[in-house]
Every structure is written in structure tokens, then in C-alpha cells.
Amino acid sequence: MPGMVCGVDIGGTFTDCVLIGEDGKVAYGKALSSPADSFKSGFFGSIESAGEELGLAPGELYTKMDRLISHGSTVATNIVVERKGAEIGLITTRGFEDTVRTMRGLGRPTGEPPENLLRFAETRKPEPLVPIERTFGVAERIDSDGDVVVALDEEAVAAAADALVAAGVETIAIAFLWSVRNDAHERRAREIVRERAPGTFVTISSEISKSVGEYERFVATLINSYVGPVTSTYLHGVQGRLADVGFAGELHIMQCHGGMVPLGLGADRPIFTIGSGPVGGLIGCARVADDLGRRDIIASDMGGTSFDVGIIKDGEPLAADDTLLGKWRYRVPAVEVISIGAGGGSIAWIDELGGGLRVGPQSASSLPGPCCYDRGGSEPTVTDADLILGYIAPEATFGSKGERGGFKPRRDLAERAIRERIAEPLGLSVTDAALGIVEVANAKMAAALENEIIGRGFDPRDFVLMSYGGAGPFHAAGYAASLGVETIVVPGEAASVWSAFGISQADIRYQYESSVVLIEPFDLGRVSGAFGELEAQAREALGAREDAGAFELRRFARMRFQWQRHELEMRFPSGEIDAATLEQVKRQFVALYTERYGEVALLPGARVEIVSIRLEPAIEMGSEAIDRLDVATGQEFRKGTRPVHFERGAGAVEAAVYNGDAMPLGEVIAGPAVIDLAITGIVVPPGTSCERRPTGDFVMTLESSDPKGGSR
């Protein structure tokens, strides 16, 4: 693929960049994320940091880039979390104005961590995304077969639009019952709204989600509307500034379903950017699965703000059943990623009720950041504990391999915060308090891994674990041991920016969905015809593209047993759909359902249903040859030793320290040791070995792994 490719991942603490040159060489850049200016300075700072590694000044760098992929997940997510979205109005089917407000009766417990459920009386429903006074019901009704029962009251739609404009709304959501079967009323309502309120951001539910179940679909529509104006302005602003600095290539937006789309579509449907950064990490794992010789991978990303978990099965990321953002649950095509508040910047604190040590979910983020950043932070974090314990090199540079944005950690500030906030109140030494912080964080991450993997019906011992993110390799052995995982892969120097690497390798993907009712025994003509209609839509929409003929059409179906609610998405093989194809997909569904829920969940006599189908036109865009290997020749890789703490009360251990960049390929070292990398590091505990593979990856083997892990 010609030209230079750039992937950018905007995280809560750092913004990461990966540049891949025409020769396949990879360069990395980091900058502190910058919410104060809508993340723009962090975005451009990370790109220019990577450019410096290649010896390119900004003026030359941007003109050389052929394709740039960004994502706005932090932007869109923060809008919802901080409740800084647009003034929104809703037009819906009369009689169903409270569908979202009632939250299926689960508004209080949804999204709460387990410890909060013990204090259920203190839980609260969130503030509505749209107030009831800006919610208008109009007469219309389409039934579950897609037939019009009550015609759309167009005058009521016009009156609602006028009232919402008078109320000062910036965006209008339109969500009707059963529009997944027939969207004619929604499309006509949108035409009316645009006539009455030109320039208003309008979202219709049938273009966001084809999910049967109005609550999840309505929520998705409201979130898209809520984040739409701000996210769209941000993305177009980035495009404008890129043009100003000489970038003439295509700006694509990473999506939560694992692909990327052009700017226009990404700006119109910003809900698909939510969670897209962590999904990039899974795309990176899938990209190198064959190189590792392992197609079943647990992906674990510990960044500055969160810990994200996903699963690669048979070389493909698993699809999500639904998405939870705060307390709002919605369904759009997405890769499954579970996130908890356990990153390097997660704040350690003492629970006043029980007196116990807690870590997260609050984060110091990029500003002020951990105390050791010397940017005004006063609350101790996991990163501060890592520095005290010797995991982070005293001479380390945060933020960049070069001078741009890089800064040295302040051990004295980390020590003071841990002593005053944790150690003295609990009667512990500073090092034991730091170990306690790390143990609590590791336990939270291990629990998240267990819930996701075992909850999916998988045995963790059958997987290799990939650890990445700036903080991940420091903690990987700690959170993996209890699972029974024997092999941990750290993707070399790229570990700290792995999600950005995955984003740079994403394919162009579009989504076409249809809600259907197909019950076993399947009518071959109806199944083929349903997919054929989607294919015709795709070819009509994409026919104007010069590369339209290069699209691979990937087919999926959401399936379930009759009378049961749990659905699984299955991929159809390419080629003509015949009776053998349907039987093959059905067998795979039954096997996966049994693996996930157990044989006891099978209902004798229940037939299999297809409830929706999805077509995904995709063009593979990943670089053919990538050279992630960067061995610093002519340097001694043995750096000596430094005191490192592994167990409370045991004192420090003189651990061997290695320069990971200079570590020879094939070299195997034994713990206790620390491998220092330019923008991260790997802790190798006692009883663990680590080898640098020919790909440049570091592979840890946990000889003392708990044999009972994952067997529950």
C-alpha cells in the first residue's frame, strides 16, 4: 500500500500515534491528552512526536501521509459521562414517551460496580438524556410485520419540530416503534423536521440500530443525537487543521465494530466511535495472531485511565451482545470490550465505611495525572505505587521517546502522597501500602478477566494473554497468574501504543442491517433474498467509489432459540447460500450456545430463529509487511540491578534490569527482573521467564501459574 499510514488513539491520559512508512517501518509517538482544547493538541502532538522519531519535521510529515485514521471515542464518551452534550429533543410514537425514562425498570442497578449494589438504597437512576418537556409523541403505528396500522400524523410532526426549535434544541432524535421492520415513517418525519428546522442535527433510529427491542434502540438514537453536534464539530475541525498543515490524504474514523469509515459517515453517526479505541487493540491482536501461532487470545489493555478486556477466538474478535455506557444500555454492531476503572492513573483511596483500601474507578487522567508527574496531583495512583516499588525506572521518561512532551517521574511526590493518604492511616510502611495498591488493582483486573472469559464459557488456560497499554506490562504477570494462563505476550516497543497500531491496521467497513423473522426450517429463498436485498443496498450506496469492486461482502446473522432471549451473532461463509450452508451455520450456533450457556440452557424442541441479518462490505487496508522489530544494536542490554518489591513484609529483591530495546532476539531471562522499554516496561516476577521472539515481542512463561485458575 503506497504512502505513509497513521493511526491515532485518544485515551483518557495519553494520546498515542503509530506511523507506518512505505517500507513497513513503524514509529511511535505519545502526548498527554488535552481535553481543554477538545483533545486537538494531544492529537497533533502525538503525530509530530512519532514524526520526530523518523526525522520528519511537521511540514514534511503531513505531506507524506497517505491515510490517517482517528477515533473520537474519548470525545463522545466524555460528552455523555460529563453530561455536556447538545440540547436534545425526541419525537416518538404516541404513548411511548417514557420508554427510555423507565429503563426497563433496571435503571438503578445497571452499570453499578458490585460494591455499590451492597448499598442499593444509595443507587440512583441517571438524569434523563432528554427531559420529558422536550419529548413529543405523535400518532403513527407500524406493526411487527412492517405494515402501517396508523398513518403518520405529519402535522403533529411539524408542530413538534416547531416546538423543539422554539425550546432551543440543537438536535432532534426520531424513534418510532417497529421502524426496524419499516422505516418509512421515520424517514418522512426526518424530511419534515429538516424542512422546519434546517441545520438541525437529526438522527432516526432505523439508521443507528436494527435491534428488536425499542429501549436499546431508542437509547442508541438519543446518544447519537446527544453527542452528534459536538463530535461532528470536533472531527471536522481536525480535518480542517490537517488541511492547513498540508495533509491531503483521507481522514477515516475508527468504529466500535472494528472497521473504519470516511469522515462524513463517522461524523453523522458518532455513537459508533464510542469504545473504538480499545477495539483498535483487539484489531491489532487479530492482525498478529498468525505470527504468534495462537488464534485464541485474551486481549488486555491497561492504560492510564481504564483496563479493557476483549477476546479473539479463531483469529476474530467476538461481537458484543450490547453496549453499556454509564447506566445506559444500547445495541449497535460492536466488538465486545469490557472496561473497568483500573489504569495507571486510577486513584487509591480508603473506604470510610469499611476502612478498606480501594483503587479506582476515579482517575487522575492527564491533568493533574499521577503525583509523580509533578502536574499538581495530590491523590496517590497505581503509577505512583509502581514507581515506589521499582517497577518503573527512576530515569524513565513519560509521554514520549524523544523530548517532545517527555518528563521525568518525581519519586518524592509519589512517596509523600502514598504515605499521607494510605500508609499512615492504615499503619503501613510506604512500600507495603504501595504493594497493597498494586494487589488491589491486580485483583480487580483479574476479576474482570475471569468474568469475561469464564462468563463466555471459555477456559482461560486455552488462551494466550496479550498485555499492552502503557501500564499493562508492569502488571501482566500479577493479573494473569490466578487465571491459569501460562503465556503472556507483550508486543515489544509497540505495547504502549498498541491500540493506535490496531487502528492503523483497520479495514474500511460499512454496515447494512435488516430485522427479519426467519424460523427453522429455514426457507432458503427467504434467507438468500434477505441477504440479496442488503447486497443491493450496499452496491447502490458504494457503487460511486472507485474501489467499489474491491469490497469483500461479509454476512452475519443474529440467532437464538425460539422462546429464549439470548442471541448470538454467527458469520455465514462466503459464496452461495444453500441448504448445506444453513445447516452448517445452525450447527455452529448450537455448539457456541452450548459452550456459552451450558447444555442445561438448551430447550428441547425449541427451533432456531434468525432475528436480524447484517452485511459488512469491507476492504482490507492493513499494511502487507510491517516491521515492528527495532533492536538497538551496539548497546549492552544488561543494565545491572535495582531493588524491586514483590511481596509485603519480604523486603526488596535485587532484580536484574535489562534494556529491552537492546535485548537480543532469542534471549531468555529469568525473574526476578525488570525489562525497561522506552515508553513502558515489563515486570518479570520470581518463577517467571521471558524470551524476546524474532518478531520483537516479549513472551513471558509463568512456570508457577496456578493450575486451578480458570477451572471454576
N, C-alpha and C positions, 0 to 999 in steps of 0.2 A: 504494500500500500504506500503510495507516494506521500511525501510531506511528513511533517512532524505532528504527532498527536499529543494532546494534553488532556489530562483528567484532573478535576479539582473536586475535593471533598470538603465541605464546610462543616466542621464539627463544633461542639459547644465550647471547646477550649482552643483547639488549633484548627487552622485551615491547611490542608495538605494538597500537594500537587505532584503529579508524575508526568514527566515529559519523555516521550519515546521518539528517538531520532529515526531518520531514514535508514540508518544502519542497524536499528534494533537496540541501540544503547539506551539505557534507562537512567534518568536523572531525577532526583527528589528535591522537593522544597517544602518548607513549613513556615507558617507565620501565625501569630496569635489571631484568633478570630476577633472580629471587630463589630459587635452588634450596634455600637454607637453610630456607625455610618452605614447601617444595613449590610454589614459584612463585606463591603467593597474593598477596603484597604487590605483586609486579610486575604481576599480572593486574589488581588493583583500582586500583593506581597509574596504569596506562596509561589506564584508563577515566576516572578522575577528572581526569587531565591533559587529555584530549580534552573533557571536560565544562567545564573552565575556559575553554577556547577559545570555547565557546558561552555563557559567562557563567552556567553552571549549577552550583550547589553540589551536593555528593553527594546530599543528601537529596532534592532536586528531580530530579536527573539520573536516578536509578534508577527513580523512579516514572513517568518519561516514556518509558522504553524499552519497546518492544513486543516485540522479539525480540533475543536475544543469542546469538551463535554463537562458541563457543570451540573450541579443539582441545587435545589433550593429547599431541601428538607428542613434544615435548621431554620430558615426564614419562615416557612409555612408553619412548622411545628411551634415555633416561638409565638407566632401570632395567636394560635389557639391557647397555648399554655398561659400566656401573659394577658389574654383577652384584649388584644389590640387590633382586632380585625375591623372590617368595614361595617358600617351601619347597614343592616340587612333586613329584607322583608321576605315574606313567604306567601305564595299563592298555592292553595292546596284544595283537595276535594272537600266540599262542604260536609261537615260532620266529623272530620278527621283532623281538625286544627290542633288537637292536643296529642297527636301521635308521638311526636318527639319529646314533648314535655313529660309524658308518663314514663318513658324509658323502659317499657315493658315491665314496670314495677320493680326494676333492679337498679335504680339509679344510685342508691346509697352504697351498696357493697361493691358495685362494679369498679374495677381499677384500683381498689384499695389493697395495700400490702397486707399480708396475713396478720401482722401485729396490730394493725388498726381494726381488724374485724373483732378483736377481743374487746374493743371499746366501741361497739356498734352504735351506742347512743350518741357518740360524738361524730359519726359519719354524716355527711350531708350530700344531697343532690347538687350538681353543679348549677350555676346560673344558666338559664336557657340561652341557646345560641341566638334565638330570635324571640323577642318579647311578644306576648300574646296580642298586644295592641297593634303590632305590625304583621299579624298573621291573618290572612283573609281566605275564607272558604268560599268556593264558587260551585254552582251547580254543574255537575258533569259526572258521568259514570261509565266506565268500561268494565266488562266482566272478565272473569279469568280465562275466557276463550278469546278475548280480544274484540268482542262485539260491543258496539255502542248501545248502552242501555238508556242513558240520559245524555242528550246533546250538550255540548259545551255552551254555557251562558257567556257569550262573548262580551256583552255589555257589562256583566259583573267583573270580568277580567279587566276591561278598560277602566272601570271605576276603581278597582283595587290598585291598578297601576298608578292612577292619578293620586289616590290617597297616599300611597307609599312615597311617591315623588314629593308630595306636599310635606310628608313627615321627614324628608331629608335623607332617605336611604341612598346608598351608593351602589347597592347590588340587590338583585331580586332572584330568589330561588323559586322554581316551579316544580311541584312534585304531586302527581296525581296517582290514585290507586290503579293498579294493573296497567300502568303505562309500559311495563316490560313486555306486555303482550301486544299493545297497540299504542304507539306514541303520538298519534295524530293530534289528540287534544293538547298535549304538551307543546308540540311544535307550533300549533296555531296560537296558543297562549303566548308563546315567545314572540311570535310575529306582532301580536297586539301590543305587548309590553314595549318592544323596540319602537313601534310607531308612537306610543305615548311617552316613552322615556328614552329618547335616543342618547347613546353614550353610556347608558347604564350597563354594568356587568350583569349578564343574565345566565343562569345555569338551569338546565332541565335535567330531571333525574334520570331519564332514559338514556342520556348520553354519558352519564357517570357510572351507573351501576345497572346491571340486568338482573340483580338479585331478587328472587321472590321473597317477600318479607319487607313490608313497607318501612318498618322502623330503620333498619340498617341502610336502606336506600335513601330515605329522607335525610338521615344524618349525613351521609356522604354528600348529598346535594347541598345541604346547609354549610358544611365545612368548606366545600369547594367555593361557594359564594362568599363565605366569611373571609377566606384567605386570598380570594382572587385578585381584587384590585391592588393590594399591597405587593403580593408576589409578582403579579404581572408587571407592575411598575419597576420593581427591582430587576427582573430579568431583562426587560427592555433597556433599562438603564445600564446594565452590564454590557449588553450588545452595543449600545451607543458609545460607551467608553472604549470598548475594544476596537471599534471602527476608528475612533480618534487616535489610537496608538498604533494603527497600521495593520490590525488583524483583518484579513479579507476572506477567511475561511468560514466554515459553517459552525454556528453555535448550536449544540444539541443539549437537551435537558435529560438527565438521568431520571428514570421512573422506578416506582416501587415494584413493578412487575419484572424488573431485571433487564429491560431494554432502554433505549434512548429514543427521543423523538425530536423533531425540529422545534425551534424556539416558539413558533406560533402556537402549535398544539400544546406544548408544555405550559405556556402562559395562560391558555384558555382552561386547562384542566390541572390546576396546581395541586389538587389533592394527591395526584399521582407522584408528586415529588416528596411527599411525606414519607420518611423512612428510607428514602432511596440511597442515602449514603451508606448505611450498614449493608444494604443489599449489594452495593458495589463490592464489598468484601467477599460475599459469597460468590459473586461472578468471578472474582479473582481466584478463589479456591477451585471452582469448577474448571477454570482455564488451565490450571496446572495439575489437575487430578491425574491425568495420564503420565505426566512427568514424575509424579510421586509413586506411581504404580498402585495407587489406592483410590477407588472411586466412591468410597463411603467415608465422608469427612464430617467431623464436628467443627464448625467454624466458630471461633470465639474471639471477640474484638473488645479489648479493654482500652478505651481511650481516656480522655481527660474527664469526661462527664458521665459516661454510661458504660455498661457491659452488655454487649449484643451477642446473641447466640442464634445460629442457624444450622441447618443440616443439609449436606449434599448426599444424596442417595443415588447410586448408579450413575454418578457424574452430573446429576442435575439437582439444583436447589428445590426443596419442597415448597409447594404452594401453600399459602395461608388460607385458613378457613374464613377468617375475618380479621379485622384490624382494630386494635384498641388504642385510642389516643386520649389520655387522661381518663375520663369516665365515659367517653363516647365510643360506642362500638359501631363499626360500619363495614361494608363489604365491597371491595373492588378487587380486580385481579392484582395479586401481590405475592411476592416471595415471603415465606414465613421467617420473621425475625422477632425474637423476644428480647426486650430491653429492660434492664433494671438500673437503678441509680447506684452503680458501684464502679466508678472510674478513678483515675489517679487524683482527680480534684474533689472526690467525694469527701465530705466533712465528717470527722469523727466527733461524737458528742455523747454525753451521759444522759440517759433517760431519767428524768426527775422522779417518775413514778416508781420504777423498779431499781434504779441505781445502776443499771447495766450499761455496758459500752455499746454504742451503736455507730454504724457507718452509713452515711447517705440517708435518704436519696438526695439531700441537698448537696449542691456542688459549688465550689469556689469559682468554677468556669474560667474564662480567660482573664476576667477582671473582677476581683483582685487576683484570683488564682491562688495556688498554694502559698503558704507563708514563705517558703524558701525562694519563691520568685521575686521577693522584695518589691511587690507592687501594691502593698497596703493590706495584704491579707492577715487576719488575726486568728482564724479558726484552723486547727490542725487538720491535715488531709492525709490520704493514703500516700501521696507522693512525698510529703514531709516524713512520714514513717519510713518509706523506702530509703530515703537519704540517710536517716539516722542509723538504719540497720546495715548500711554498707552496700546495699543493692545498687544504688546509683553512685557512680564515680564522683568523688569530690570535685574533680576538674571537668565534669560533664558540661556540655553546652545545651541548653534547652532552646528549642524553636527553630534551629537551622544548623546545617552543616558548615555554613560559612558565617560571615559576620552579620549578614542581614537578619535582624530580629533576634539574634542569639544572645543569651545571657547566662551567667553562671549561678548555680544554686547557693543560697546562704544557709549553711547548716545551723548557725547560731539562731536564726529566726525560727527554723523548724523545731529546734530543741526547746526553745522558750515556749512556743505555742503548745507543744505536747506536754511539757512539764506543768504549765499553769492550768491548762484546760482538762487534761486527762490524768497524768501521773499523780500529781499531788492530791486531787480529790479522791482518787481510788487507792492511794497509799502504795503506789508502784514506782519503780525506777523508770527513768525516761525510756530506756531500751525495752523493758518489759511492757510498758504502755504502747510503744511503737509496735512490738510484736503482737500485742492484743489487737491493735487496729488492723494489722495485716491479716491476722487469723479470722477476724470477723468479716472482713472484706472477702477473703478467700472462701469462707463458708457460705456467704451469700451467693457468690458466683457458682460454687459447686452445686448449691440447691437449684439455681436457675438451670444449670446444665441437666441435672437429674430430671427436673420437672419436664423439660422439653424433650429429652431423648427417651426416657423411660415412659413418659406420658404418650409418646408417639408409638410405643410398643417396640422400641429398638433396644438392643443390648449394647451399651457403650463400648464393651470390650471388642466389638466387631468393627470399631471405627478407629481412625487415626484423628488426633485432635490438632487443628491448626490454630496457633496463637499469634495474634497480631494486635495492632494498635500500639500507641506509644508506651502504655503501661503493661500490656499483656504479657510479654516475655519475662518480665520480672516476677510474675505471679503464676505462670502457667503450671509449673510443677505443683504448686500449692493447691490450686483449684481442680487439678486433674486427677490427683492421686486417689481420692476416695471413690472415683468413678470406676476404677479398674482399668483405665486406659493405659496402655503400655508405651505408646509412641506419641510424641509431641513434635510437630514441625513448626519451626519459626522461619518465615520466608526471608531470611537474611536481612540485608540493609533495608529492604522494602517493607519490613514488618510495620514500621511506624506509620507508613502511608499506604497500607495495603488496600484500603477501600478506594483510594484515589487510583491505584493501579487497576483494580477491578473495573472502575468506571471507565478508564481509558480503553478497556477491552470489550466494552458492552456492544451488543449488536443494535442496529436500528430495528425497532419492533412497534408494530401498530396492533391495536386490539379491536376486534369486532365480535360482539356477543349477541346471543339471542336466547330468550327464555322460551323453553319448549316443555311439552309434556309427552314423553315417549316411554311407554311401559312395555316390559318384556311380555310376550315375544315381540321383539322389535320389528317394525315394518321397515325393511331395507330401503324402500323407496323414500319413506318419510325422513329417515336418518340422512341418507345421501342428499335428498332435496334440501334439508335444513342447512347442511354444510354448504351446499351449492349456492344457496341464497347469500350466505355470508361471503363466499368467494366472489360472487358477482359484485357485491357492495365494495369489497376490497379492490377488485380490479378497476372498477369505475373511479374510486377515490384516488388510487395510486397510479392510474394509467398515465397521468401527465408527467410523472417522474421519469427522468432519463434512465434510471436504473431499475425501473419497474419490473423488468424481466428477470432481475437477479433475486427477487424475493423468493424465499422458501416459505411455503404455507404450512404452518404447524396447527394441528387440530386438537382440541381438548373438549372434554365433556365432564360436567359435574353430575355424579351419580350417587344414588342412595338406594337403600331397600325401602320398598313400599311400607308405609305406616311408621317409618323412622325418620328422624330429622337430621341425623349426621350425614353430611355429604363429603365425598372425596372427588378431587379432580383427577381425571385419567387422561393420558395422552393417547390419541389414536395414531397408529402407524401411518406413514405416508403411502400414497398410491390409492388405488380404487378401493372403496369400501364395499365389502361383500359379506356374506354370512359368516365366513371364517374370521374376518376382522372383528365383527361384533362379538362372536364367541370368545375370541382371544382377549378383547378388552374386558368383557364380563368376568372371565376367569381371573384376570389381573386385579379387577376391582374386589372380588370376593377375597382373594388372597391378602390384599392390602388392608381391607376392612377387618379381616380376622387378625392380622398382625397388629393393627392399631387398637382394636377394642376387645379382642379375645373371642373365642368360639361361642361363649355364653351370650354374646350380643347378637348372634345370628338368630333371626326369627324364622322358624321352619315354615315353609310355604310362601314366604314373602317374595314377591317378584322384584326385580331390579328396575329402577326408574332412571331416566336421564331427565334432569330438570333444567339444564341450560347447556349451551354449547358455545365454544369460543374459537375464533380463528385468529391466528397470530402470524401475519406476514412479517418475515424477518430477513435482514441482510446481515451476514456475518461481517463484522468490521474489525475484529481483533487482529493485531499485528501477526503476520505469519511467523516471523522469527524475532524473538525477544531475548536480549542478552542482559539478564538481571545480575550476572556474575561480575563482581568488581573486587578483585583481590589486590590489596595494596602490596605490591612487590617491594622487596628491598627493606622491609621493616621486620623487626623482631616481634613475633606475636605474643611472646611471654612477657608480661609486664611486672611480674613479681607477685606479691600477696597484699591483702588488706583484711582487716578484721571485719567479719560478717556475722550477724546474729541469725540463728535459725530456730532456737528453742528458748522459751522463757526459763530463766534460772540457770541456764547452762553456760552463760558467758559467750564471749566472741570466739569464733573459729578463724584461724588464719587461712583464708580461702585463696586459692590460686586465681590470678587475674589475667585475662587474655585480651589482646586486641583482636576483636572479631574480624575487622576488615582485612587484617594481615594473616589470619589463620589459614594454613594451607588446606587445600581440598583433600579430603580423606583423613584429616587429623581427627583423632578421638581423644577427648579429655574426660577425666573423672571428677565428680564432685567430691568435696565442696569446691565450687569455683564460680566465678562471675565472668561472663563474656561481655566486654564493653563494645558497643557499637556506637557509631557517630550520633545517632538520634534515638537510641533505645539501648537495651541491654538484656542479657539472659542470665537468670539465676539458676545455677545447677546445684541442687542440694546434695548432701551426702547420700550415697546409694543410687546416684543417677549418673549416667554418662551422656556425652553429647558429641556428635560427629558432624563435621561440615561435609555435605554431599557435593558432588560435581556440579549441581545446579546452583551452588552457593547457599542453599538452605541449611539450617542447623536442625539436626534431628536428635531429640533427647529420648533416651530409653529409661523408663522408670523400673529398674530391677526390683525395687521394693514395693511395687504397686500393690494395693490392697486387692487380693483375689476375690473378695466378696463384693467389690464395687460393681454396680450395675446389675446385680443379681436379684434385686428385690422385686 
